[in-house]
Every structure is written in C-alpha cells, then in structure tokens.
Amino acid sequence: MEMPIAKKWRQILKIIDMVTFYVEKDFETPANAGANGFQLSTVRLLSGEADVTKAVDVGKHLYNDDELKDYLSTVFNLKTAEIDISE
C-alpha cells in the first residue's frame, strides 16, 4: 500500500533532474543480528534538507548503495540514474 507522503514527494521530485539524498545508515542493528549491510536511519533531500524519512521503511535491510538507489527509485518513482547518495 502506497503511503500518501511518498506520493506527495514523488510529485515534487518529478520536476528535478537529479535528486541527492542525504542518508544516515545504521550499521549496528544488522551487525548485532549477524548480518552485513545497513538499515536506513534518516533520509533527507540535500536541496533544502527536507526530511523524507517517513516516506521510507527505516527497517529495510540493504547491502549497498545500488540497492539503496533501487529502493529509493521505487519509493519516489525516479530512475536510478536520477538519484545521488550522500552520507
């Protein structure tokens, strides 16, 4: 089920050519569970620093930035080439 806030951000982001997300990653929780990778802690747009954390699943387990781009492209209806990740 689509969250209304994700739909709102998708509409806003469609007018931008490249979207840079500032992502705080939680490496400890997966490590404590015996897994590699990370979970999302905070996700913000770098331009304007709007917090979009509520639009993503912070408990989602990801292994690398390529998976993260794929996930964010799905949530915000963007192409992976339009996404840049900053930490």
N, C-alpha and C positions, 0 to 999 in steps of 0.2 A: 504494500500500500504506500502510495506516494505521500510524503509529508508536505503540507501546504507551504512551509517555509522553503523547502527545496524548490518547489515550483516557482515561488517568488524570485529566488536568487537566479534560477535558470533564465527567467525573462530579463533580468537586469544584465546578466553576463553575456547574453547573445549579442549585445551591441559592442562588445570589446573584442579586439583581435587576439590578444594574448592575456591570459589571466595568471597572475602569480599568487600562489597560496603560500602563506607562512604557516608551517606545520610544526607543532611541538609533538615529538614522538615519545611514547612511553616504552622503553626497552625492558624495564624491570619486571612488569607484570608477566609478559611472556616468558622471560628468563626464569622467574620463580616457578612457573608451571612446566619448565623443562623444554620450552620451545624457542626457536630462533625467531627473529623478526621484531615487529613492534606493533603497538596499538596507537591509535590517534588520541592525543590528549587535548589539543586545541588546534583549530583551523581558522585562519583569518585571511582575508584578502589583503594583500600588501598595499594596494592602492586604496587609501582611506582606512585601512586596517579594520574593516567591518568584520565582526565575529560571525562566522558561519558554522560554528561547531554544532549548533542544534540541528543543522541540516544533514549531518553525517552520523554514522554509527561509530561512536568512540570506542566501542568494544571490539570492533572488527580487527582481525589479525591479518597483518600484511607482512610480506617478506622483503620488499624493496620498493624503490620509488616508481618503477614501471608499474607494479601492481597498484600503487597509490594513485598514479595518474589514470589508470584504467578505472579505478573505483570512482575517483572524482569526476571523470568524464561521464560516467553513468549517472551519478547523483545530479550533476549540474547540466547534463545534456550538452557537453562540449566534446570536441575532438581532442584526443590526447596530445596532438601537436600544438593545441592552443593553451596547454597547461604547463606552467613552470612551477617548480617546487623550491621553496627557500626554507632554511631551518634557522 
